Amino acid sequence: MDRLKTTAAISAVTASLLLAACASDTEAPAASAPQRPGASAAASAAPSSAVAKGRAEVLRDLLFATRNLDEEPHIVKRSEERLEACSIDGSGVSPTVLGRRELLAAVDRLQQRGWAFGGSGAVEASNEGVQAHVTSGDWLVFIGVGPAPADASGREGANASAFAFSAQSTCSAS
């Protein structure tokens, strides 16, 4: 039951970050999200190409990028096959305060894997936290960090921050 409450709270933060990101860019698909230290070896493999990334490769890139944000992210499983193939949403929590510096570190790790970013000026702050977007091929990712909901508790108690990412693709290259 506690896990369900935590997941619901994190989903609320994810939605807030996504709405804030969408409000500033109405032409792009929404996206935002997360991972902890100690990610799998696959997540730390060689940089991936900016051309024709598949869903699995995008997920590895996101896990690599968010590996230092504490908790490994919860990845949303979609029931519709096309949505599952063309999107990735994840979120997690952290007992430490996450902000612009941590977000830019995650973006830098995505750039190491060939993702394009508009620079530190492309980071947007709102009441919900800070978010940025990156692109690679036909994929667009929104990633953000912000305050954790009051009822989001993890393995070690209350959490100060939450992070979320959402990746969307036209699936033309997947």
Secondary structure as UniProt FT lines:
FT   HELIX           2..24
FT   TURN            26..27
FT   HELIX           41..44
FT   HELIX           55..65
FT   TURN            66..68
FT   STRAND          74..75
FT   HELIX           81..86
FT   STRAND          87..94
FT   HELIX           100..112
FT   TURN            113..114
FT   STRAND          116..117
FT   HELIX           120..122
FT   STRAND          124..126
FT   TURN            127..128
FT   STRAND          129..136
FT   TURN            137..138
FT   STRAND          139..147
FT   TURN            150..151
FT   STRAND          153..154
FT   TURN            155..156
FT   STRAND          157..158
FT   STRAND          161..169
//
